[in-house]
Amino acid sequence: MVVKSSTKKRLVELGVQEEHAHKLADDANMDAIKQMSVEQVAKKVGIDTDSAELEKIMGIIREQGTRKRTRSRRITISQKAIDDDDIPTGNDRFNALNHELVPHHELLPSEEEATALAPWKLEMPDISGEGTRLAKELLPKILITDPAVQALKEMEETANDELP
C-alpha cells in the first residue's frame, strides 16, 4: 500500500479526516480521486454511501478545480503574415525568376506540354496500348518551397482572381 503523502496532506488540509485521507490517497493522486464516483469513494474509504461524512468528502473533492500545468505555448506565425509585415507591397520584392542564374520558368497550359517537352522525347506508349502519354515522372522534381515556384505561384495568384 503506497500512500501519496502530498495527496493525503492536501486532503487533510481541506478538511477530510486523516484516516479517510490515508485510504483515499492509497495509490491515487488528486486527479484520480476527482474522477472517482460516489460509490468508488465510499468503497475505498469504507463508509456507507448514505453517510454525511461521505457527502462532506465528496463536497470537498468537487470543490477542487483541475490543476493544469501551465506550459509555454508555442506561437506560430505564418510565412504570409511575416511577408505582409516585412515586405513592401510594391515591385521592389526580389523575383527569383529574374535572376541571371535561374533558367526561364513559366506555367504552360496542359495542351502545350507535349510540344514544349518534345525535345526530350518524353512521349511513351500508354500501358493500355492505346496512344502515348507524357512520362512526367522522368522530369526533375521541383518542390513548392523552391523560390522560382513561389514566384510563379504569386504571379498566378495575382493574375487569377479565382485563386485564394
DSSP file (Angstrom, degrees, kcal/mol; ACC not computed):
  #  RESIDUE AA STRUCTURE BP1 BP2  ACC     N-H-->O    O-->H-N    N-H-->O    O-->H-N    TCO  KAPPA ALPHA  PHI   PSI    X-CA   Y-CA   Z-CA
    1    1 A M              0   0    0      0, 0.0     2,-0.6     0, 0.0    25,-0.0   0.000 360.0 360.0 360.0 112.5    0.0    0.0    0.0
    2    2 A V        -     0   0    0      2,-0.0    25,-2.9     3,-0.0     2,-0.5  -0.905 360.0-160.3-106.1 122.7    1.7    3.2   -1.3
    3    3 A V  B     -A   26   0A   0     -2,-0.6     2,-1.0    23,-0.3    23,-0.2  -0.889  18.0-133.1-106.4 127.7    0.2    6.4    0.0
    4    4 A K     >  -     0   0    0     21,-2.1     4,-2.6    -2,-0.5     5,-0.2  -0.688  19.4-162.0 -76.8 105.8    0.8    9.6   -1.8
    5    5 A S  H  > S+     0   0    0     -2,-1.0     4,-2.8     1,-0.2     5,-0.2   0.847  86.3  53.5 -63.8 -34.5    1.8   11.8    1.1
    6    6 A S  H  > S+     0   0    0      2,-0.2     4,-2.1     1,-0.2    -1,-0.2   0.900 111.5  45.9 -67.9 -37.8    1.2   15.1   -0.8
    7    7 A T  H  > S+     0   0    0     -3,-0.2     4,-2.5     2,-0.2    -2,-0.2   0.924 114.4  47.9 -67.6 -44.4   -2.3   14.0   -1.7
    8    8 A K  H  X S+     0   0    0     -4,-2.6     4,-2.4     1,-0.2    -2,-0.2   0.931 112.3  49.4 -61.1 -45.8   -3.0   12.8    1.8
    9    9 A K  H  X S+     0   0    0     -4,-2.8     4,-2.4     1,-0.2    -1,-0.2   0.900 111.4  49.3 -61.4 -41.6   -1.7   16.1    3.3
   10   10 A R  H  X S+     0   0    0     -4,-2.1     4,-1.6     2,-0.2    -1,-0.2   0.909 110.4  49.9 -65.6 -42.0   -3.8   18.1    0.9
   11   11 A L  H  X>S+     0   0    0     -4,-2.5     5,-2.4     2,-0.2     4,-0.6   0.908 111.4  48.9 -62.4 -42.1   -7.0   16.2    1.7
   12   12 A V  H ><5S+     0   0    0     -4,-2.4     3,-1.1     1,-0.2    -2,-0.2   0.914 109.7  52.0 -64.0 -42.5   -6.4   16.7    5.4
   13   13 A E  H 3<5S+     0   0    0     -4,-2.4    -1,-0.2     1,-0.3    -2,-0.2   0.821 106.7  54.6 -62.5 -30.2   -5.8   20.4    4.9
   14   14 A L  H 3<5S-     0   0    0     -4,-1.6    -1,-0.3    -5,-0.2    -2,-0.2   0.591 130.1 -92.9 -81.2 -10.3   -9.1   20.6    3.0
   15   15 A G  T <<5S+     0   0    0     -3,-1.1     2,-0.3    -4,-0.6    -3,-0.2   0.529  77.6 137.9 114.9   7.6  -10.9   19.0    6.0
   16   16 A V      < -     0   0    0     -5,-2.4    -1,-0.3    -6,-0.1    -2,-0.1  -0.677  62.9-102.3 -83.4 139.3  -11.0   15.3    5.3
   17   17 A Q     >  -     0   0    0     -2,-0.3     4,-2.9     1,-0.1     5,-0.2  -0.287  29.6-119.4 -59.0 146.1  -10.3   13.1    8.4
   18   18 A E  H  > S+     0   0    0      1,-0.2     4,-2.5     2,-0.2     5,-0.2   0.870 112.2  52.9 -59.0 -40.0   -6.8   11.7    8.4
   19   19 A E  H  > S+     0   0    0      2,-0.2     4,-1.7     1,-0.2    -1,-0.2   0.926 113.8  42.5 -62.0 -45.3   -7.9    8.1    8.3
   20   20 A H  H  > S+     0   0    0      2,-0.2     4,-2.6     1,-0.2    -2,-0.2   0.888 113.3  52.6 -68.6 -39.2  -10.2    8.7    5.3
   21   21 A A  H  X S+     0   0    0     -4,-2.9     4,-2.3     1,-0.2    -2,-0.2   0.888 107.5  52.9 -62.6 -39.2   -7.5   10.8    3.6
   22   22 A H  H  < S+     0   0    0     -4,-2.5     4,-0.3    -5,-0.2    -1,-0.2   0.911 112.0  44.9 -62.5 -43.5   -5.0    8.0    4.1
   23   23 A K  H >< S+     0   0    0     -4,-1.7     3,-0.9     1,-0.2    -2,-0.2   0.892 114.5  48.4 -69.2 -39.8   -7.3    5.5    2.5
   24   24 A L  H 3< S+     0   0    0     -4,-2.6    -2,-0.2     1,-0.2    -1,-0.2   0.876 108.5  53.4 -67.8 -36.9   -8.2    7.8   -0.4
   25   25 A A  T >< S+     0   0    0     -4,-2.3   -21,-2.1    -5,-0.2     3,-1.1   0.456  77.8 120.0 -80.3   0.6   -4.6    8.7   -1.1
   26   26 A D  B <  S-A    3   0A   0     -3,-0.9   -23,-0.3     1,-0.3     3,-0.1  -0.565  99.7 -23.2 -70.5 112.4   -3.6    5.0   -1.4
   27   27 A D  T 3  S+     0   0    0    -25,-2.9     2,-0.3    -2,-0.6    -1,-0.3   0.807 121.8  99.5  54.9  35.5   -2.2    4.6   -5.0
   28   28 A A    <   -     0   0    0     -3,-1.1   -24,-0.3   -26,-0.2     2,-0.2  -0.984  57.4-150.7-149.9 137.3   -4.1    7.6   -6.2
   29   29 A N     >  -     0   0    0     -2,-0.3     4,-2.1    -3,-0.1     5,-0.2  -0.440  43.9 -91.6 -95.4 179.6   -3.3   11.2   -6.9
   30   30 A M  H  > S+     0   0    0      1,-0.2     4,-2.3     2,-0.2     5,-0.1   0.864 125.3  53.4 -63.8 -37.1   -5.8   14.1   -6.6
   31   31 A D  H  > S+     0   0    0      1,-0.2     4,-1.1     2,-0.2    -1,-0.2   0.909 109.6  48.4 -64.5 -40.6   -6.8   13.9  -10.3
   32   32 A A  H  4 S+     0   0    0      1,-0.2     4,-0.5     2,-0.2     3,-0.2   0.885 110.9  51.0 -65.9 -38.1   -7.6   10.2   -9.9
   33   33 A I  H >< S+     0   0    0     -4,-2.1     3,-1.2     1,-0.2    -2,-0.2   0.894 106.4  54.9 -65.5 -39.8   -9.6   10.9   -6.7
   34   34 A K  H 3< S+     0   0    0     -4,-2.3    -1,-0.2     1,-0.3    -2,-0.2   0.790 106.0  52.8 -64.2 -27.2  -11.6   13.6   -8.5
   35   35 A Q  T 3< S+     0   0    0     -4,-1.1    -1,-0.3    -3,-0.2    -2,-0.2   0.555  87.4 106.1 -86.3  -7.7  -12.6   11.1  -11.2
   36   36 A M    <   -     0   0    0     -3,-1.2     2,-0.1    -4,-0.5    -3,-0.0  -0.417  69.1-125.4 -73.1 146.5  -14.0    8.5   -8.7
   37   37 A S     >  -     0   0    0     -2,-0.1     4,-2.3     1,-0.1     5,-0.2  -0.345  29.6-101.8 -80.8 170.9  -17.7    8.0   -8.4
   38   38 A V  H  > S+     0   0    0      1,-0.2     4,-2.6     2,-0.2     5,-0.2   0.905 124.3  51.0 -59.7 -42.5  -19.5    8.3   -5.0
   39   39 A E  H  > S+     0   0    0      1,-0.2     4,-2.4     2,-0.2    -1,-0.2   0.894 109.2  50.1 -64.1 -40.3  -19.6    4.5   -4.8
   40   40 A Q  H  > S+     0   0    0      2,-0.2     4,-2.5     1,-0.2    -1,-0.2   0.911 112.1  47.1 -65.3 -42.0  -15.9    4.2   -5.5
   41   41 A V  H  X S+     0   0    0     -4,-2.3     4,-2.8     2,-0.2     5,-0.3   0.925 112.5  50.0 -64.8 -43.7  -15.0    6.7   -2.8
   42   42 A A  H  X>S+     0   0    0     -4,-2.6     4,-2.3     1,-0.2     5,-1.6   0.910 113.1  46.4 -61.1 -42.4  -17.4    5.0   -0.3
   43   43 A K  H  <5S+     0   0    0     -4,-2.4    -1,-0.2     2,-0.2    -2,-0.2   0.917 114.4  46.9 -66.0 -43.4  -15.8    1.6   -1.1
   44   44 A K  H  <5S+     0   0    0     -4,-2.5    -2,-0.2     1,-0.2    -1,-0.2   0.896 118.9  39.9 -67.2 -39.9  -12.2    3.0   -0.8
   45   45 A V  H  <5S-     0   0    0     -4,-2.8    -1,-0.2    -5,-0.2    -2,-0.2   0.804 107.3-128.0 -79.1 -29.6  -12.9    4.8    2.4
   46   46 A G  T  <5 +     0   0    0     -4,-2.3     2,-0.3    -5,-0.3    -3,-0.2   0.826  63.4 121.7  86.7  33.9  -15.0    2.1    3.8
   47   47 A I      < -     0   0    0     -5,-1.6    -1,-0.3    -6,-0.2    -2,-0.1  -0.839  68.4 -86.4-124.4 165.3  -18.1    4.1    4.8
   48   48 A D    >   -     0   0    0     -2,-0.3     3,-1.3     1,-0.1     6,-0.3  -0.359  30.3-127.4 -70.7 146.2  -21.8    3.8    3.8
   49   49 A T  T 3  S+     0   0    0      1,-0.2    -1,-0.1     5,-0.1    -7,-0.0   0.681 108.2  53.6 -69.1 -16.6  -22.9    5.7    0.7
   50   50 A D  T 3  S+     0   0    0      4,-0.1    -1,-0.2     5,-0.0    -2,-0.0   0.502  84.2 116.6 -93.5  -4.4  -25.7    7.4    2.6
   51   51 A S    <>  -     0   0    0     -3,-1.3     4,-1.4     1,-0.1     5,-0.1  -0.243  68.1-132.4 -73.6 154.1  -23.5    8.8    5.4
   52   52 A A  H  > S+     0   0    0      1,-0.2     4,-2.2     2,-0.2     5,-0.1   0.813 106.8  61.3 -69.5 -31.6  -23.0   12.5    6.0
   53   53 A E  H  > S+     0   0    0      1,-0.2     4,-2.4     2,-0.2    -1,-0.2   0.900 103.6  49.2 -63.1 -40.9  -19.2   12.0    6.2
   54   54 A L  H  > S+     0   0    0     -6,-0.3     4,-2.9     2,-0.2     5,-0.2   0.902 109.4  51.8 -65.6 -40.5  -19.2   10.7    2.6
   55   55 A E  H  X S+     0   0    0     -4,-1.4     4,-2.2     2,-0.2    -2,-0.2   0.893 110.0  49.9 -61.1 -39.4  -21.2   13.8    1.5
   56   56 A K  H  X S+     0   0    0     -4,-2.2     4,-2.1     2,-0.2    -2,-0.2   0.929 112.3  46.9 -64.2 -45.6  -18.7   16.0    3.2
   57   57 A I  H  X S+     0   0    0     -4,-2.4     4,-2.5     1,-0.2    -2,-0.2   0.931 113.1  48.4 -62.5 -46.0  -15.7   14.2    1.5
   58   58 A M  H  X S+     0   0    0     -4,-2.9     4,-2.6     1,-0.2    -1,-0.2   0.871 109.9  53.0 -64.0 -36.6  -17.5   14.4   -1.9
   59   59 A G  H  X S+     0   0    0     -4,-2.2     4,-1.7    -5,-0.2    -1,-0.2   0.907 109.8  47.9 -63.0 -42.2  -18.2   18.1   -1.4
   60   60 A I  H  X S+     0   0    0     -4,-2.1     4,-0.8     2,-0.2    -2,-0.2   0.914 112.9  48.4 -64.4 -43.0  -14.5   18.7   -0.7
   61   61 A I  H >< S+     0   0    0     -4,-2.5     3,-0.8     1,-0.2    -2,-0.2   0.918 111.0  50.3 -64.5 -43.1  -13.4   16.7   -3.8
   62   62 A R  H 3< S+     0   0    0     -4,-2.6    -1,-0.2     1,-0.2    -2,-0.2   0.825 103.4  60.3 -65.7 -31.4  -15.9   18.5   -6.0
   63   63 A E  H 3< S+     0   0    0     -4,-1.7     2,-0.5    -5,-0.2    -1,-0.2   0.749  84.6  94.6 -68.0 -22.7  -14.8   21.9   -4.8
   64   64 A Q  S << S-     0   0    0     -3,-0.8     2,-0.1    -4,-0.8     3,-0.1  -0.581  70.4-144.8 -77.4 121.7  -11.2   21.3   -6.1
   65   65 A G        -     0   0    0     -2,-0.5     2,-0.4     1,-0.1    -2,-0.1  -0.337  31.2 -88.7 -76.7 164.1  -10.7   22.6   -9.5
   66   66 A T        -     0   0    0     -2,-0.1     2,-0.9     1,-0.1    -1,-0.1  -0.612  36.4-141.5 -76.1 129.5   -8.5   20.9  -12.0
   67   67 A R        -     0   0    0     -2,-0.4     2,-0.5    -3,-0.1    -1,-0.1  -0.818  21.0-170.3 -93.1 107.3   -4.9   22.0  -11.7
   68   68 A K        -     0   0    0     -2,-0.9     2,-0.3     3,-0.0    -2,-0.0  -0.826  23.7-121.1 -99.2 135.8   -3.5   22.2  -15.2
   69   69 A R        -     0   0    0     -2,-0.5     2,-0.6     1,-0.1    -1,-0.0  -0.539  26.5-124.2 -72.6 136.8    0.2   22.7  -15.6
   70   70 A T        -     0   0    0     -2,-0.3     2,-0.3     3,-0.0    -1,-0.1  -0.727  30.3-169.2 -86.3 122.8    1.0   25.8  -17.5
   71   71 A R        -     0   0    0     -2,-0.6     2,-0.5     1,-0.0    -3,-0.0  -0.785  32.9-100.7-106.6 153.0    3.1   25.1  -20.4
   72   72 A S        -     0   0    0     -2,-0.3     2,-0.5     1,-0.1    -1,-0.0  -0.606  42.1-132.8 -71.5 127.3    4.8   27.6  -22.5
   73   73 A R        -     0   0    0     -2,-0.5     2,-0.4     1,-0.0    -1,-0.1  -0.688  11.0-131.9 -88.4 130.6    2.7   28.0  -25.6
   74   74 A R        -     0   0    0     -2,-0.5     2,-0.6     1,-0.0    -1,-0.0  -0.658  17.5-149.4 -81.0 129.1    4.4   27.9  -28.9
   75   75 A I        -     0   0    0     -2,-0.4     2,-0.5     2,-0.0    -1,-0.0  -0.884  10.2-162.8-103.0 121.6    3.4   30.8  -31.1
   76   76 A T        -     0   0    0     -2,-0.6     2,-0.5     0, 0.0    -2,-0.0  -0.886   1.6-163.3-107.1 134.9    3.5   30.0  -34.8
   77   77 A I        -     0   0    0     -2,-0.5    -2,-0.0     3,-0.0     5,-0.0  -0.961  22.7-121.8-116.6 128.0    3.4   32.8  -37.3
   78   78 A S     >  -     0   0    0     -2,-0.5     4,-1.8     1,-0.1     5,-0.1  -0.315  16.8-123.5 -68.6 151.9    2.6   32.0  -40.8
   79   79 A Q  H  > S+     0   0    0      1,-0.2     4,-2.9     2,-0.2     5,-0.2   0.863 112.6  57.4 -62.7 -35.5    5.1   32.9  -43.5
   80   80 A K  H  > S+     0   0    0      1,-0.2     4,-2.7     2,-0.2    -1,-0.2   0.900 104.7  50.7 -63.3 -40.1    2.4   35.0  -45.3
   81   81 A A  H  > S+     0   0    0      2,-0.2     4,-1.7     1,-0.2    -1,-0.2   0.897 111.7  47.8 -64.4 -39.5    1.9   37.1  -42.1
   82   82 A I  H  X S+     0   0    0     -4,-1.8     4,-3.0     2,-0.2     5,-0.3   0.930 112.6  49.1 -65.2 -44.7    5.6   37.7  -41.9
   83   83 A D  H  X S+     0   0    0     -4,-2.9     4,-2.3     1,-0.2    -2,-0.2   0.906 109.3  52.4 -60.9 -41.8    5.8   38.6  -45.6
   84   84 A D  H  < S+     0   0    0     -4,-2.7    -1,-0.2     1,-0.2    -2,-0.2   0.865 116.9  38.8 -63.2 -35.8    2.9   41.0  -45.2
   85   85 A D  H  < S+     0   0    0     -4,-1.7    -2,-0.2    -5,-0.2    -1,-0.2   0.904 125.5  32.8 -80.1 -42.9    4.6   42.8  -42.4
   86   86 A D  H  < S+     0   0    0     -4,-3.0    -3,-0.2    -5,-0.2    -2,-0.2   0.736 106.9  66.9 -91.9 -24.5    8.2   42.8  -43.5
   87   87 A I  S  < S-     0   0    0     -4,-2.3    -1,-0.1    -5,-0.3     6,-0.0  -0.858  79.1-126.2-107.8 126.7    8.0   43.1  -47.3
   88   88 A P        -     0   0    0      0, 0.0     5,-0.2     0, 0.0    -2,-0.1  -0.266  19.3-124.8 -64.7 156.8    6.6   46.2  -49.0
   89   89 A T  S    S+     0   0    0     -5,-0.1     2,-0.0     3,-0.1    -5,-0.0   0.138  78.2  92.3 -94.2  21.7    3.8   45.7  -51.5
   90   90 A G  S >  S-     0   0    0      1,-0.0     3,-0.5     0, 0.0    -3,-0.0  -0.056  98.2 -83.8 -93.9-159.3    5.4   47.3  -54.5
   91   91 A N  T 3  S+     0   0    0      1,-0.2    -2,-0.1    -2,-0.0    -1,-0.0   0.230 103.5  97.3 -90.9  13.5    7.6   45.9  -57.3
   92   92 A D  T 3   +     0   0    0      2,-0.1    -1,-0.2    -4,-0.0    -3,-0.1   0.621  54.1 111.2 -77.6 -12.2   10.7   46.1  -55.0
   93   93 A R  S <  S-     0   0    0     -3,-0.5     2,-0.3    -5,-0.2    -6,-0.0  -0.351  79.4-106.1 -68.3 141.5   10.5   42.5  -54.0
   94   94 A F        -     0   0    0      1,-0.1     2,-0.6    -2,-0.0    -1,-0.1  -0.494  30.7-154.0 -67.2 127.4   13.2   40.2  -55.3
   95   95 A N    >   -     0   0    0     -2,-0.3     3,-1.5     1,-0.1     4,-0.3  -0.924   6.0-156.8-107.4 115.3   11.9   38.0  -58.0
   96   96 A A  G >  S+     0   0    0     -2,-0.6     3,-1.1    51,-0.3     6,-0.2   0.775  90.3  64.9 -62.4 -26.4   13.8   34.7  -58.3
   97   97 A L  G 3  S+     0   0    0      1,-0.2    -1,-0.3    50,-0.2     8,-0.2   0.744  97.4  55.4 -70.3 -21.2   12.7   34.3  -61.9
   98   98 A N  G <  S+     0   0    0     -3,-1.5    -1,-0.2     6,-0.1    -2,-0.2   0.469  80.4 113.6 -90.8  -1.2   14.6   37.4  -62.9
   99   99 A H  S X  S-     0   0    0     -3,-1.1     3,-1.1    -4,-0.3    -3,-0.0  -0.449  71.8-129.0 -73.3 144.2   18.0   36.3  -61.6
  100  100 A E  T 3  S+     0   0    0      1,-0.2    -1,-0.1    -2,-0.1    -3,-0.0   0.761 106.1  53.7 -66.5 -24.8   20.7   35.6  -64.2
  101  101 A L  T 3  S+     0   0    0      2,-0.1    -1,-0.2     0, 0.0    -2,-0.0   0.609  91.8  86.3 -84.8 -11.1   21.5   32.1  -62.8
  102  102 A V  S <  S-     0   0    0     -3,-1.1     3,-0.1    -6,-0.2     0, 0.0  -0.785  78.6-130.3 -94.7 124.4   17.9   30.9  -62.9
  103  103 A P        -     0   0    0      0, 0.0     2,-0.1     0, 0.0    -4,-0.1  -0.249  44.8 -74.5 -66.2 163.0   16.7   29.4  -66.2
  104  104 A H        -     0   0    0     -6,-0.1     2,-0.4     1,-0.0    -6,-0.1  -0.360  54.5-171.9 -63.1 129.8   13.5   30.7  -67.7
  105  105 A H        +     0   0    0     -8,-0.2     2,-0.3    -3,-0.1    -1,-0.0  -0.958  13.3 154.1-122.0 141.3   10.4   29.3  -65.9
  106  106 A E        -     0   0    0     -2,-0.4     2,-0.4     2,-0.0    46,-0.0  -0.968  43.2-106.8-159.6 154.3    6.8   29.7  -66.9
  107  107 A L        -     0   0    0     -2,-0.3    -2,-0.0    45,-0.1     0, 0.0  -0.673  35.3-155.3 -81.9 135.0    3.5   27.9  -66.5
  108  108 A L        -     0   0    0     -2,-0.4     2,-0.1     2,-0.0     5,-0.1  -0.882  19.2-115.0-110.1 141.5    2.3   26.1  -69.5
  109  109 A P    >>  -     0   0    0      0, 0.0     3,-1.5     0, 0.0     4,-0.5  -0.460  33.9-114.2 -65.4 149.7   -1.3   25.2  -70.4
  110  110 A S  G >4 S+     0   0    0      1,-0.3     3,-0.6     2,-0.2     4,-0.4   0.766 114.7  62.8 -61.4 -24.6   -1.7   21.4  -70.4
  111  111 A E  G 34 S+     0   0    0      1,-0.2     4,-0.3     2,-0.1    -1,-0.3   0.799 104.9  46.7 -69.2 -27.1   -2.4   21.5  -74.1
  112  112 A E  G <> S+     0   0    0     -3,-1.5     4,-2.1     1,-0.2    -1,-0.2   0.468  86.0  91.5 -94.3  -2.6    1.1   22.9  -74.8
  113  113 A E  H <X S+     0   0    0     -3,-0.6     4,-2.3    -4,-0.5    -1,-0.2   0.919  83.8  52.0 -60.2 -46.0    3.1   20.4  -72.6
  114  114 A A  H  4 S+     0   0    0     -4,-0.4     4,-0.5    -3,-0.2    -1,-0.2   0.900 112.5  44.3 -61.3 -43.2    3.7   17.8  -75.3
  115  115 A T  H >4 S+     0   0    0     -4,-0.3     3,-0.6     1,-0.2    -1,-0.2   0.882 114.2  49.7 -70.7 -36.5    5.1   20.3  -77.8
  116  116 A A  H 3< S+     0   0    0     -4,-2.1    -2,-0.2     1,-0.2    -1,-0.2   0.846 116.6  41.2 -70.0 -32.8    7.3   22.0  -75.1
  117  117 A L  T ><>S+     0   0    0     -4,-2.3     3,-1.3    -5,-0.2     5,-0.7   0.387  85.2 102.1 -95.4   3.7    8.7   18.7  -73.9
  118  118 A A  G X 5S+     0   0    0     -3,-0.6     3,-1.9    -4,-0.5    -1,-0.2   0.852  70.8  63.4 -57.5 -39.2    9.2   17.2  -77.4
  119  119 A P  G 3 5S+     0   0    0      0, 0.0    -1,-0.3     0, 0.0    -2,-0.1   0.766 102.8  51.1 -60.1 -21.9   13.0   17.8  -77.5
  120  120 A W  G < 5S-     0   0    0     -3,-1.3    -2,-0.2     0, 0.0    -3,-0.1   0.405 104.9-130.5 -96.2   2.4   13.4   15.4  -74.5
  121  121 A K  T < 5 +     0   0    0     -3,-1.9    -3,-0.1    -4,-0.3    -4,-0.0   0.924  49.9 154.8  50.5  56.3   11.4   12.6  -76.1
  122  122 A L      < +     0   0    0     -5,-0.7    13,-2.6    -8,-0.2     2,-0.5   0.417  32.0 111.3 -93.7   0.7    9.2   12.0  -73.1
  123  123 A E  E     +B  134   0B   0     11,-0.2    11,-0.2    -5,-0.1     9,-0.0  -0.657  44.9 174.1 -78.4 126.1    6.3   10.6  -75.0
  124  124 A M  E     -B  133   0B   0      9,-2.9     9,-2.8    -2,-0.5     2,-0.1  -0.889  39.1 -88.5-127.8 157.1    6.0    6.9  -74.2
  125  125 A P  E     -B  132   0B   0      0, 0.0     7,-0.3     0, 0.0     2,-0.1  -0.433  49.2-112.4 -65.4 140.5    3.4    4.3  -75.2
  126  126 A D    >   -     0   0    0      5,-2.2     3,-1.4     1,-0.1     5,-0.1  -0.363  20.7-117.6 -70.0 152.4    0.5    4.1  -72.8
  127  127 A I  T 3  S+     0   0    0      1,-0.3    -1,-0.1     2,-0.1     4,-0.1   0.864 115.7  56.6 -60.2 -37.4    0.1    0.9  -70.7
  128  128 A S  T 3  S-     0   0    0      2,-0.2    -1,-0.3     1,-0.1     3,-0.1   0.658 112.0-122.5 -70.8 -13.6   -3.2    0.2  -72.3
  129  129 A G  S <  S+     0   0    0     -3,-1.4     2,-0.9     1,-0.2    -2,-0.1   0.385  77.9 116.8  87.8  -4.3   -1.5    0.2  -75.7
  130  130 A E  S    S-     0   0    0     -5,-0.1    -1,-0.2     2,-0.0    -2,-0.2  -0.838  81.5 -41.1-101.9 100.9   -3.8    2.9  -77.0
  131  131 A G  S    S-     0   0    0     -2,-0.9    -5,-2.2    -3,-0.1     2,-0.3  -0.313  78.6 -69.0  84.8-165.9   -1.9    6.1  -77.8
  132  132 A T  E     -B  125   0B   0     -7,-0.3     2,-0.3    -2,-0.1    -9,-0.1  -0.801  33.8-157.5-126.3 167.2    1.0    7.7  -75.9
  133  133 A R  E     -B  124   0B   0     -9,-2.8    -9,-2.9    -2,-0.3     2,-0.5  -0.955  28.4-104.0-140.4 158.9    1.5    9.6  -72.7
  134  134 A L  E     -B  123   0B   0     -2,-0.3     2,-1.8   -11,-0.2   -11,-0.2  -0.753  25.5-140.1 -84.7 127.2    4.0   12.1  -71.3
  135  135 A A    >   +     0   0    0    -13,-2.6     3,-1.7    -2,-0.5     4,-0.2  -0.564  35.0 164.3 -86.1  74.7    6.4   10.5  -68.9
  136  136 A K  G >   +     0   0    0     -2,-1.8     3,-1.5     1,-0.3    -1,-0.2   0.712  63.8  75.0 -67.3 -19.9    6.4   13.4  -66.5
  137  137 A E  G 3  S+     0   0    0      1,-0.3    -1,-0.3    -3,-0.2    -2,-0.1   0.691  88.9  60.7 -66.4 -15.7    7.9   11.2  -63.7
  138  138 A L  G <  S+     0   0    0     -3,-1.7    -1,-0.3   -16,-0.1    -2,-0.2   0.590  85.8  95.3 -85.1 -11.2   11.2   11.5  -65.6
  139  139 A L  S <  S-     0   0    0     -3,-1.5     3,-0.0    -4,-0.2     2,-0.0  -0.443  92.0 -91.3 -75.1 153.5   11.3   15.2  -65.2
  140  140 A P        -     0   0    0      0, 0.0     2,-0.3     0, 0.0    -1,-0.1  -0.357  45.4-109.2 -63.6 145.5   13.3   16.7  -62.3
  141  141 A K        -     0   0    0     -3,-0.1     2,-0.5    -4,-0.1    -4,-0.0  -0.599  30.7-164.1 -78.1 132.2   11.3   17.2  -59.2
  142  142 A I        -     0   0    0     -2,-0.3     2,-0.1    -3,-0.0    -3,-0.0  -0.978  12.1-144.1-119.4 120.7   10.6   20.8  -58.3
  143  143 A L    >   -     0   0    0     -2,-0.5     3,-1.5     1,-0.1     6,-0.3  -0.449  19.8-121.7 -84.8 155.4    9.4   21.5  -54.8
  144  144 A I  T 3  S+     0   0    0      1,-0.3    -1,-0.1    -2,-0.1     9,-0.1   0.723 112.1  63.8 -65.9 -21.1    6.8   24.1  -53.7
  145  145 A T  T 3  S+     0   0    0      4,-0.1    -1,-0.3     5,-0.0    -2,-0.0   0.565  74.6 114.0 -80.9  -7.4    9.5   25.6  -51.5
  146  146 A D  S <> S-     0   0    0     -3,-1.5     4,-2.4     1,-0.1     3,-0.3  -0.455  71.9-133.9 -63.1 129.8   11.6   26.4  -54.5
  147  147 A P  H  > S+     0   0    0      0, 0.0     4,-2.4     0, 0.0   -51,-0.3   0.848 105.9  54.4 -57.2 -34.8   11.8   30.3  -54.8
  148  148 A A  H  > S+     0   0    0      2,-0.2     4,-2.3     1,-0.2     5,-0.2   0.909 109.2  47.4 -65.5 -40.4   11.1   30.1  -58.5
  149  149 A V  H  > S+     0   0    0     -3,-0.3     4,-2.7    -6,-0.3    -1,-0.2   0.897 110.6  52.5 -67.0 -39.7    8.0   28.1  -57.8
  150  150 A Q  H  X S+     0   0    0     -4,-2.4     4,-2.5     2,-0.2    -2,-0.2   0.916 109.8  48.4 -61.2 -42.9    6.9   30.5  -55.1
  151  151 A A  H  X S+     0   0    0     -4,-2.4     4,-2.3     2,-0.2    -2,-0.2   0.913 112.3  48.6 -65.3 -41.7    7.4   33.4  -57.5
  152  152 A L  H  X S+     0   0    0     -4,-2.3     4,-2.5     2,-0.2    -2,-0.2   0.911 111.4  50.6 -61.5 -42.3    5.3   31.6  -60.2
  153  153 A K  H  X S+     0   0    0     -4,-2.7     4,-2.5     1,-0.2    -2,-0.2   0.923 110.9  47.8 -62.4 -45.3    2.6   30.9  -57.7
  154  154 A E  H  X S+     0   0    0     -4,-2.5     4,-2.1     2,-0.2    -1,-0.2   0.898 111.8  50.0 -63.8 -40.7    2.4   34.5  -56.6
  155  155 A M  H  X S+     0   0    0     -4,-2.3     4,-1.8     1,-0.2    -1,-0.2   0.911 112.6  47.1 -64.4 -41.7    2.3   35.8  -60.1
  156  156 A E  H  X S+     0   0    0     -4,-2.5     4,-2.3     1,-0.2    -2,-0.2   0.888 110.9  52.2 -67.5 -38.8   -0.5   33.3  -61.0
  157  157 A E  H  < S+     0   0    0     -4,-2.5    -1,-0.2     1,-0.2    -2,-0.2   0.877 111.1  46.5 -66.0 -37.0   -2.5   34.2  -57.8
  158  158 A T  H  < S+     0   0    0     -4,-2.1    -1,-0.2     1,-0.2    -2,-0.2   0.845 116.1  45.5 -73.4 -31.4   -2.3   37.9  -58.6
  159  159 A A  H  < S+     0   0    0     -4,-1.8     2,-0.7    -5,-0.2    -2,-0.2   0.821 109.8  58.2 -78.7 -31.5   -3.3   37.3  -62.2
  160  160 A N    ><  -     0   0    0     -4,-2.3     3,-0.9    -5,-0.1    -1,-0.2  -0.885  62.2-168.0-107.7 113.3   -6.2   34.9  -61.4
  161  161 A D  T 3  S+     0   0    0     -2,-0.7    -1,-0.1     1,-0.2    -4,-0.1   0.698  83.0  67.3 -72.0 -19.2   -8.9   36.3  -59.1
  162  162 A E  T 3  S+     0   0    0      2,-0.0    -1,-0.2     0, 0.0    -5,-0.1   0.715  86.0  83.5 -75.8 -19.5  -10.5   32.9  -58.6
  163  163 A L    <         0   0    0     -3,-0.9     0, 0.0    -6,-0.2     0, 0.0  -0.533 360.0 360.0 -83.3 151.4   -7.4   31.6  -56.6
  164  164 A P              0   0    0      0, 0.0    -1,-0.1     0, 0.0    -3,-0.1   0.504 360.0 360.0 -70.6 360.0   -7.0   32.4  -52.9
